[in-house]
């Protein structure tokens, strides 16, 4: 997803230490879901995590004799087990017979752990436990709060797990967290919690509010969440089944009705002179509002990442207005004719022209590229114009933005702050880590590599793209492994040579993580060391696992999930929160849980550890907030309503008359070359004939003499 301002400006709040001594190990109370998770990550068999240490007071007391005897006996028993394992008490061959068998519920802690022995369903349940802890904390501390005796607020938009309170973004609230998490509740089959959410929506959710909201965020989170809930509840009725959304029930169309109401209000943002949406919209007046910063320009990613949602709504309702407004934006953007398909990160709604030259696939640029290929997939390949745009952009990325680190040769998707002719900036927002998974998705269309090969859809092009996807995924995983907490910072800088190498200089493969020098290529600056529980890397791991079938991506995801569990939990039953500094353990926490922690990050973890037939990739498309839409053919008379302007061989726009003239000149030049070649051949033939005649004449003269 694209850039969103942090919800809590007090980003350096220091943790209170007093509660640590009064709780059970790692700060969890014994009866909470967190305690259950701690049971799974039992520190008796793992190094102690320093952010939530044991209470040391009791451990310093003198132990009774029977406890010391038990300890000694335990050591002896452990040694005996080791001897038995290595075959001292067994006959020949019994050692090999026992290898590889699961020995108790803690066998996964052994490193390395054979993938065949891992219970991925059990790990998926641990993700569900983490979701329930976060949801229940929000439900307990930020759902039903009395402002005063006469005014009751509910379903707060913001949640602060450390201070255990909620806050509204608007006067009556938008259900920011509730609506964003609806489809996660369904996928995890959390029926009772979904029931509470639907009850709140039917009685309290009202968009008739005199409030300015961000066009993009409201679309991808709220509209996307409602549409995904509609799709899942109607297509997969066994997911958290409810009776009030069954066919014929009073609440059958609740999600779709709310979605249409919200979409009609957001449409006001598109009423600009160019058709590019304004950054914000007033929900009551239905009027677009230009950005209060950046010279009034809209974010390119935000303007161009509304299409999946509005086009799907158009398919559902038959209202072409949604479709036409959304696709017009891409036409205006493309008519700028930017080189290599790479766009500056700001665009004016007034005239559809770009502001500045800054090119990056991080904040304010990212999801434009993501939505190109996903629009192509959404309509099952019936809009090839978006595949063309994607392939041009990917070629531009590979030519202008890919470089390699100095020592370990990790692949970096860098930035160009001063345009394509300017200097390369070796920096990656965490947001960029959506890209490797998207490249893999585009390479196969959502099929596995094996399926793509069998279907004849695999060649050198796809193989090259998959190699790039794998290397970028490894870089994103390195952004986690390089820190003290195992969590990535918001931004990572990289050490590269000067001038930085490019793909054209030769594709490089990265060193293994066993090489200690690789960390020297990664740098997280203090001001960028926070972690907002973002989903982009686990999103990519999910795609890479589904498409390649390589269990390594699941294992990386498990390590990442453990870091989130161990380093981001708030006190007691409040759930999980953001981190202020990932470089130090224990980390300082931030008092804010973003809605995408529930809507995206935990959902992708859950899907990563789920069977591959749960929401197969070749039948769905996932928006930039991890909301699920179906793929379908073009229906209800909908079609691509625009064409690209003619371009030269370098992708630059040319006018029709100029193109015709150029084509005529090219044909004339080709004909001229052919004529010249023909004349040369005729001259050579004449010379040959003349030479032959001369030889014949000379022979005749010789005979005569």
C-alpha positions in Angstrom: 0.0 0.0 0.0 1.1 3.6 -0.5 2.3 6.1 2.1 0.2 7.0 5.1 1.1 9.4 7.8 1.7 7.8 11.2 -1.4 8.0 13.3 0.5 9.0 16.4 2.8 12.0 16.4 4.3 11.1 19.8 6.7 8.6 18.3 9.3 8.5 21.0 7.1 7.5 24.0 9.3 5.6 26.5 8.0 2.3 27.8 7.0 2.0 31.4 9.0 -0.6 33.2 7.0 -1.3 36.3 4.7 -3.8 34.8 7.4 -6.2 33.8 8.0 -7.6 37.3 4.3 -8.1 38.0 3.5 -10.2 34.9 4.4 -13.7 33.9 7.4 -14.3 31.5 7.6 -11.9 28.6 5.0 -9.6 30.1 2.0 -11.8 29.3 -0.6 -12.6 31.8 -1.1 -16.3 32.4 -4.6 -16.4 31.0 -4.3 -14.2 27.9 -3.9 -15.3 24.3 -0.4 -13.8 24.6 0.4 -16.4 27.2 -0.7 -19.1 24.9 1.7 -17.7 22.2 4.5 -17.5 24.8 3.8 -21.2 25.5 4.6 -21.8 21.9 7.7 -19.7 21.9 8.8 -21.1 25.3 12.0 -19.3 26.2 13.3 -22.3 28.2 14.5 -23.6 24.9 15.3 -20.4 23.1 17.6 -17.4 23.8 15.9 -14.9 26.1 14.2 -12.1 24.3 15.3 -8.9 26.0 12.3 -6.7 25.4 10.1 -8.8 27.7 12.4 -10.4 30.2 11.6 -12.8 32.9 11.1 -11.5 36.4 14.5 -12.2 37.9 13.6 -11.7 41.5 12.4 -15.3 42.1 15.2 -16.8 40.2 17.7 -15.5 42.7 16.1 -17.3 45.7 17.7 -20.4 47.1 15.9 -23.5 45.7 14.6 -26.3 47.9 16.6 -29.5 47.8 13.9 -31.4 46.0 13.9 -28.9 43.2 17.7 -29.1 42.9 17.4 -32.9 42.9 14.9 -32.7 40.1 17.2 -30.5 38.1 20.1 -32.9 38.5 17.9 -35.8 37.5 16.7 -33.9 34.5 20.3 -33.4 33.4 21.0 -37.1 33.7 17.9 -38.0 31.8 18.8 -35.6 29.1 22.3 -37.1 28.8 20.8 -40.6 28.6 18.5 -39.5 25.8 21.4 -38.1 23.9 23.3 -41.4 24.2 20.2 -43.3 23.1 19.8 -40.9 20.1 23.3 -41.6 18.9 22.7 -45.3 19.1 24.8 -46.3 22.1 22.0 -48.6 23.4 20.6 -49.6 20.0 21.3 -52.3 17.5 22.8 -51.4 14.1 20.4 -49.5 11.9 18.1 -48.3 14.7 19.7 -44.9 14.8 18.8 -44.2 11.2 15.3 -45.6 11.8 14.6 -42.9 14.5 16.1 -40.0 12.7 13.6 -37.5 11.4 10.8 -38.4 13.6 9.0 -35.8 15.6 10.1 -36.0 19.3 7.5 -34.0 21.2 5.8 -30.7 20.6 9.1 -28.7 20.6 10.9 -30.4 17.7 10.5 -27.4 15.5 12.9 -25.5 17.7 15.8 -27.6 16.5 17.8 -26.0 13.8 17.8 -26.8 11.0 14.2 -28.2 11.1 13.3 -30.5 8.2 10.3 -28.8 6.5 8.4 -32.1 6.2 8.2 -32.2 10.0 6.7 -28.8 10.4 3.0 -28.5 11.3 2.1 -25.5 9.2 -1.6 -25.7 10.3 -0.4 -25.3 13.9 1.7 -22.3 12.9 -1.3 -20.8 11.1 -3.3 -21.2 14.4 -0.6 -19.1 16.2 -1.2 -16.3 13.7 -4.9 -16.6 14.4 -4.1 -16.3 18.1 -2.1 -13.1 17.5 -5.0 -11.7 15.5 -7.5 -12.5 18.3 -5.3 -10.9 20.9 -5.1 -7.7 18.8 -8.8 -7.7 17.9 -9.9 -8.5 21.4 -7.7 -5.8 22.8 -9.2 -3.3 20.4 -12.7 -4.5 21.2 -12.1 -4.2 24.9 -10.3 -0.8 25.0 -11.5 1.1 21.9 -14.9 -0.2 20.8 -17.6 1.0 23.3 -16.4 4.1 25.1 -18.6 6.7 26.9 -17.5 10.2 26.1 -20.0 11.6 28.6 -23.3 10.5 30.1 -25.3 11.6 27.0 -22.8 10.6 24.2 -21.6 7.1 23.5 -19.0 6.6 20.8 -18.2 3.1 19.5 -16.0 1.4 16.9 -13.1 3.8 17.2 -10.9 4.4 14.1 -7.6 4.5 16.0 -6.3 2.3 18.7 -3.5 3.0 21.1 -2.5 -0.4 22.7 -0.1 1.1 25.3 -2.4 3.7 26.7 -5.4 1.4 26.0 -7.7 3.9 24.4 -9.3 4.8 21.1 -9.8 7.9 19.0 -12.1 8.8 16.1 -10.9 10.2 12.8 -14.3 11.8 12.2 -17.1 13.0 14.4 -19.0 9.6 14.3 -16.2 7.4 13.1 -15.6 5.5 9.9 -15.1 2.0 11.3 -11.5 2.3 10.0 -10.2 -0.8 11.9 -13.5 -2.8 11.8 -14.2 -2.5 8.1 -10.6 -3.1 7.1 -10.5 -6.3 9.1 -13.8 -7.8 7.9 -12.4 -10.2 5.4 -9.6 -11.3 7.7 -12.3 -12.3 10.2 -14.0 -14.3 7.5 -10.8 -16.0 6.3 -9.9 -17.0 9.9 -13.5 -18.2 10.5 -14.0 -15.9 13.5 -17.8 -15.9 13.4 -18.6 -14.3 16.8 -16.3 -11.4 16.2 -17.6 -11.0 12.7 -21.2 -10.9 14.1 -20.3 -8.0 16.4 -18.7 -6.2 13.5 -21.8 -6.6 11.3 -24.0 -5.5 14.2 -22.0 -2.3 14.6 -22.0 -1.6 10.8 -25.8 -2.0 10.5 -26.5 0.3 13.5 -23.6 2.8 13.7 -21.8 3.1 10.4 -23.0 6.2 8.6 -21.0 8.1 5.9 -23.2 11.2 5.9 -20.5 13.2 7.7 -19.2 16.7 7.0 -15.6 15.4 7.0 -12.6 15.5 4.7 -11.0 12.1 4.2 -8.1 10.8 2.1 -9.4 9.6 -1.2 -6.9 6.8 -1.6 -6.8 5.4 2.0 -10.6 5.5 2.2 -10.9 3.6 -1.1 -8.4 0.9 -0.5 -9.2 0.3 3.2 -13.0 1.0 3.5 -14.4 0.5 0.0 -12.0 -2.4 -0.6 -12.8 -3.9 2.7 -16.6 -3.8 2.0 -16.2 -5.2 -1.5 -14.0 -8.0 -0.3 -16.5 -8.9 2.5 -19.2 -9.0 -0.1 -17.2 -11.3 -2.4 -16.2 -13.7 0.3 -19.5 -13.9 2.1 -21.4 -14.6 -1.2 -18.8 -16.9 -2.8 -17.6 -18.8 0.3 -20.6 -19.1 2.6 -18.7 -21.5 4.9 -16.2 -18.8 5.9 -17.5 -17.5 9.2 -21.1 -18.3 8.2 -23.8 -15.9 9.4 -27.5 -16.2 8.7 -28.3 -12.5 8.3 -26.2 -12.3 5.1 -27.8 -15.3 3.5 -29.8 -15.0 0.3 -33.1 -13.4 1.1 -32.1 -12.3 4.6 -32.6 -8.6 5.6 -28.8 -8.0 5.7 -28.0 -9.9 2.5 -26.6 -6.8 0.7 -25.3 -4.9 3.7 -21.6 -4.8 2.5 -22.6 -3.9 -1.1 -25.0 -1.2 0.0 -22.4 0.4 2.2 -19.8 0.1 -0.5 -22.0 1.8 -3.1 -22.9 4.6 -0.7 -19.3 5.3 0.1 -18.2 5.0 -3.5 -20.8 7.6 -4.6 -19.3 10.0 -2.1 -15.7 9.3 -3.1 -16.5 10.0 -6.8 -16.5 13.7 -6.0 -12.7 13.5 -5.8 -12.6 12.7 -9.5 -14.4 15.9 -10.5 -11.3 17.8 -11.5 -10.5 19.4 -14.8 -8.2 16.6 -15.8 -10.0 13.7 -14.3 -7.1 12.9 -11.9 -8.7 12.7 -8.4 -8.0 15.2 -5.7 -6.1 14.0 -2.7 -9.1 14.3 -0.4 -12.9 14.4 -0.6 -15.6 15.7 1.7 -18.0 12.9 2.4 -21.1 15.1 2.9 -20.6 17.7 0.2 -19.1 15.1 -2.2 -16.5 17.7 -3.3 -12.8 17.0 -4.0 -10.1 18.9 -2.1 -6.6 19.3 -3.3 -3.7 18.4 -1.2 -2.7 20.8 1.6 0.9 20.1 0.9 3.1 19.3 -2.1 1.9 22.4 -4.0 -1.6 21.0 -4.1 -0.5 17.9 -6.1 -1.9 14.5 -5.6 0.3 11.5 -5.0 0.8 9.5 -8.2 0.3 6.2 -6.4 -2.8 7.3 -4.6 -4.4 8.7 -7.8 -3.7 5.5 -9.8 -4.6 2.9 -7.1 -8.3 3.2 -7.0 -9.0 1.2 -10.2 -9.5 -2.3 -8.9 -12.1 -1.2 -6.4 -14.2 1.0 -8.6 -14.0 -1.4 -11.6 -15.1 -4.3 -9.4 -18.0 -2.2 -8.1 -19.0 -1.4 -11.6 -19.0 -5.1 -12.5 -21.3 -5.8 -9.5 -23.8 -2.9 -10.0 -23.6 -2.3 -13.8 -22.9 1.4 -13.2 -20.4 2.3 -15.8 -19.6 5.6 -14.2 -17.4 4.0 -11.6 -15.4 2.2 -14.4 -15.1 5.3 -16.6 -13.9 7.6 -13.8 -11.3 5.1 -12.7 -9.8 4.2 -16.1 -9.7 7.9 -17.2 -7.0 8.5 -14.6 -4.6 5.9 -16.2 -5.2 7.5 -19.6 -4.3 10.9 -18.4 -1.2 9.6 -16.7 -0.1 7.7 -19.8 -0.7 10.6 -22.1 2.2 12.4 -20.4 4.4 10.0 -22.2 7.0 9.5 -19.5 10.2 7.7 -20.5 10.6 4.0 -19.8 7.1 3.9 -18.1 8.6 5.4 -14.9 6.6 8.2 -13.3 7.3 11.1 -10.9 5.6 10.7 -7.6 3.3 13.8 -7.8 0.7 14.8 -10.3 -1.6 17.8 -10.4 -5.4 17.1 -10.5 -5.9 20.5 -12.2 -4.2 19.6 -15.5 -2.9 16.0 -15.2 0.7 17.1 -15.4 3.5 15.7 -13.2 5.2 17.8 -10.5 8.9 17.4 -10.2 11.1 14.5 -11.3 11.4 12.2 -8.3 11.0 8.6 -9.4 10.7 5.7 -6.9 8.7 2.7 -6.2 8.4 3.5 -2.5 6.0 5.9 -0.9 3.8 7.9 -3.3 4.9 5.8 -6.3 4.5 2.1 -5.4 1.0 0.9 -6.1 0.7 2.6 -9.5 2.9 -0.2 -10.8 1.2 -2.9 -8.7 -2.3 -1.9 -10.2 -1.1 -2.1 -13.8 -0.6 -5.9 -13.8 -3.5 -6.5 -11.4 -5.9 -4.6 -13.7 -4.8 -7.0 -16.5 -5.4 -10.0 -14.3 -8.7 -8.7 -12.8 -10.4 -8.9 -16.2 -8.7 -12.2 -17.1 -6.3 -10.8 -19.7 -9.1 -9.0 -21.7 -7.4 -5.6 -21.3 -3.9 -6.1 -22.7 -3.2 -2.4 -22.5 -2.4 -2.8 -18.8 0.0 -5.7 -19.5 1.8 -3.5 -22.1 2.1 -0.7 -19.5 3.4 -3.1 -16.9 6.0 -4.6 -19.2 7.2 -1.2 -20.2 7.5 -0.1 -16.6 9.3 -3.3 -15.5 11.8 -2.9 -18.4 12.3 0.7 -17.2 12.9 -0.5 -13.6 15.5 -3.0 -14.7 17.3 -0.5 -16.9 17.2 2.5 -14.6 16.6 1.5 -11.0 18.3 -1.9 -10.4 21.7 -1.9 -8.8 23.8 -4.1 -6.5 25.5 -3.7 -3.1 29.2 -3.4 -2.9 30.3 -6.5 -0.9 27.5 -9.1 -1.0 25.9 -8.1 -4.3 22.3 -7.9 -3.0 19.9 -6.5 -5.6 18.6 -3.0 -4.8 15.6 -1.3 -6.4 16.8 2.2 -6.0 15.5 5.7 -6.6 16.1 8.6 -9.0 15.4 11.9 -7.2 16.3 14.0 -10.2 14.8 12.0 -13.0 16.2 9.3 -15.1 19.2 11.4 -16.1 20.0 12.1 -12.4 22.0 10.2 -9.8 20.9 6.9 -8.5 20.0 6.9 -4.8 20.6 3.5 -3.1 17.6 3.5 -0.8 14.5 1.3 -0.4 11.4 2.1 1.6 9.9 -1.0 3.2 7.0 -0.3 0.9 9.1 -1.3 -2.1 9.0 -4.9 -0.9 5.7 -5.4 -2.6 7.5 -5.5 -5.9 9.2 -8.9 -5.9 5.9 -10.7 -5.2 4.2 -8.6 -7.9 7.0 -9.5 -10.4 6.5 -13.2 -9.7 2.7 -12.8 -10.0 3.1 -11.1 -13.4 5.6 -13.7 -14.6 3.1 -16.6 -14.2 -0.3 -14.9 -13.9 -0.8 -16.6 -10.6 0.0 -20.1 -11.7 2.8 -22.0 -10.1 6.0 -22.2 -12.0 5.4 -25.9 -12.7 1.9 -25.1 -14.0 3.2 -22.3 -16.2 5.9 -24.6 -17.7 3.3 -27.3 -18.3 1.0 -24.8 -20.0 3.8 -23.5 -22.3 3.8 -20.1 -20.6 7.4 -20.2 -19.4 10.5 -19.1 -21.2 13.7 -17.1 -20.8 11.7 -13.9 -20.1 9.8 -15.4 -17.2 12.9 -17.1 -15.9 14.8 -13.8 -15.9 11.9 -12.0 -14.1 11.7 -14.8 -11.5 15.4 -14.5 -10.8 14.9 -10.8 -10.2 12.0 -11.5 -7.9 14.0 -14.0 -5.9 16.9 -11.6 -5.5 14.7 -8.7 -4.4 12.9 -10.9 -2.0 16.2 -11.9 -0.4 17.1 -8.2 -0.1 13.8 -7.5 1.7 14.3 -10.4 4.0 17.8 -9.1 4.7 16.3 -5.8 5.8 14.8 -7.8 8.7 17.8 -10.0 9.5 20.1 -7.0 9.6 18.5 -5.5 12.8 18.7 -6.3 16.4 15.1 -7.2 16.7 14.7 -9.1 13.4 12.2 -6.4 12.3 12.8 -4.1 9.3 13.1 -0.4 9.6 10.8 1.9 7.6 13.7 2.8 5.2 17.0 1.0 4.5 20.1 2.4 2.7 22.6 0.3 0.9 26.3 0.5 0.3 27.0 0.6 -3.5 30.0 1.3 -5.7 30.4 4.5 -7.6 29.3 4.5 -10.3 26.6 2.0 -9.2 26.5 -1.1 -11.4 23.3 -1.9 -13.4 21.8 -5.0 -14.9 23.3 -4.0 -18.2 26.7 -4.5 -16.7 25.8 -8.1 -15.8 23.3 -9.7 -13.4 24.8 -10.4 -10.0 23.8 -13.1 -7.5 23.9 -12.2 -3.8 26.0 -13.8 -1.2 24.5 -16.2 1.3 23.4 -15.0 4.7 26.1 -17.2 6.2 28.7 -14.7 4.9 29.1 -12.3 7.8 30.1 -9.4 5.5 26.6 -9.0 4.0 25.3 -6.9 6.8 27.9 -4.2 6.0 25.9 -3.4 2.9 22.7 -2.6 4.9 22.2 0.6 6.9 19.1 1.8 8.8 19.4 5.4 10.0 18.0 6.4 13.4 15.2 8.5 12.0 14.1 5.6 9.8 14.4 2.8 12.4 10.7 2.6 13.3 8.4 -0.3 12.3 4.7 0.2 11.7 3.9 -3.5 11.4 3.9 -3.1 7.6 2.9 -6.1 5.4 4.9 -5.7 2.2 7.6 -8.3 2.8 5.3 -11.0 4.1 3.0 -10.2 1.2 5.9 -11.0 -1.1 6.8 -14.2 0.8 3.2 -15.3 0.4 3.4 -14.8 -3.4 6.8 -16.4 -3.7 5.7 -19.5 -1.7 2.5 -19.9 -3.7 4.3 -19.5 -7.1 7.6 -21.2 -6.6 6.6 -23.8 -4.0 9.9 -23.2 -2.2 9.3 -23.7 1.6 12.2 -21.4 2.4 9.7 -18.5 2.0 7.4 -20.0 4.6 10.4 -20.5 7.0 11.4 -16.9 6.5 7.9 -15.8 7.3 7.8 -17.9 10.4 11.0 -16.2 11.7 9.5 -12.8 10.9 6.2 -13.7 12.7 8.1 -14.7 15.8 9.9 -11.4 15.8 6.6 -9.5 15.7 5.2 -11.6 18.5 8.2 -11.2 20.7 9.0 -7.6 20.1 5.7 -5.7 19.5 3.3 -6.9 22.2 1.8 -4.3 24.5 1.0 -4.9 28.1 -1.3 -7.7 29.1 -4.2 -8.3 26.7 -3.9 -5.0 24.7 -2.5 -6.7 21.6 0.4 -5.6 19.5 1.7 -2.2 18.6 4.3 -0.4 16.4 8.0 -0.2 17.3 10.0 3.0 17.6 13.5 1.6 17.0 14.2 -1.9 15.5 17.9 -1.6 15.9 17.9 -2.2 19.7 16.6 -5.0 21.7 14.6 -4.4 23.9 12.9 -1.9 21.5 11.0 1.2 22.4 7.4 0.8 21.4 5.0 3.3 19.7 1.5 3.7 21.0 -0.4 2.9 17.8 -1.8 -0.1 15.9 -2.4 0.6 12.2 -5.5 -1.1 10.7 -3.3 -2.9 8.2 -1.8 -5.0 11.0 -5.1 -6.8 11.0 -6.2 -6.3 7.4 -2.9 -7.2 5.7 0.1 -8.3 7.8 -1.6 -11.0 9.9 -3.8 -12.0 6.9 -0.7 -12.6 4.7 1.0 -14.6 7.5 -2.2 -16.7 7.9 -2.4 -17.4 4.1 1.4 -18.1 4.0 0.9 -20.9 6.4 -2.4 -22.1 5.0 -3.0 -24.8 2.3 -2.5 -23.5 -1.2 -6.1 -24.2 -2.2 -7.3 -21.5 0.1 -8.0 -18.6 -2.3 -5.9 -19.9 -5.2 -4.0 -17.0 -6.9 -5.2 -17.8 -10.4 -8.8 -17.0 -9.5 -8.4 -13.8 -7.4 -6.7 -10.5 -7.4 -5.7 -8.8 -4.2 -5.8 -5.0 -3.8 -3.0 -3.0 -2.2 -4.7 -3.4 1.3 -4.9 -7.2 0.9 -8.6 -7.2 0.1 -9.7 -10.1 -2.1 -11.6 -9.6 -5.4 -12.5 -12.2 -8.0 -11.1 -12.4 -11.5 -13.8 -12.3 -14.3 -14.3 -11.6 -17.9 -15.5 -8.2 -19.1 -19.3 -8.1 -18.3 -22.2 -5.7 -18.6 -20.9 -4.0 -21.7 -17.7 -2.9 -19.9 -14.6 -2.5 -22.0 -11.4 -0.6 -22.2 -12.5 2.9 -23.1 -9.1 4.4 -24.2 -6.1 3.7 -26.3 -2.5 4.7 -25.9 -1.1 7.5 -28.1 1.4 6.4 -30.8 4.9 6.1 -29.6 8.4 5.8 -31.2 10.7 2.9 -30.5 11.9 4.5 -27.3 8.3 4.8 -26.0 8.0 8.5 -26.5 4.7 9.9 -27.8 4.6 11.1 -31.4 1.6 12.8 -33.0 -0.2 10.9 -35.8 1.0 13.1 -38.6 4.6 13.0 -37.5 4.4 9.2 -37.1 3.0 8.9 -40.7 5.8 11.1 -42.0 8.4 9.1 -40.1 7.0 5.9 -41.4 7.1 7.2 -45.0 10.7 8.4 -44.5 11.6 5.0 -43.1 10.0 3.3 -46.1 11.7 5.7 -48.5 15.0 5.1 -46.8 14.5 1.4 -47.0 13.6 1.6 -50.7 16.6 3.8 -51.3 18.8 1.2 -49.7 17.2 -1.6 -51.7 17.7 0.5 -55.0 21.3 1.2 -54.1 21.9 -2.5 -53.4 20.2 -3.5 -56.7 22.3 -1.0 -58.6 25.4 -2.4 -57.0 24.3 -6.0 -57.9 23.6 -4.9 -61.5 26.9 -3.1 -61.8 28.7 -6.2 -60.5 26.8 -8.4 -62.9 27.8 -6.1 -65.8 31.4 -6.2 -64.7 31.3 -10.0 -64.6 29.8 -10.2 -68.1 32.4 -7.7 -69.4 35.2 -9.6 -67.8 33.9 -12.8 -69.3 33.7 -11.2 -72.8 37.2 -9.9 -72.4 38.5 -13.3 -71.6 36.7 -14.9 -74.5 38.1 -12.2 -76.8 41.6 -12.8 -75.6 41.2 -16.5 -76.1 40.0 -15.9 -79.7 43.0 -13.7 -80.4 45.4 -16.3 -79.0 43.9 -19.0 -81.3 44.2 -16.7 -84.3 47.8 -16.0 -83.7 
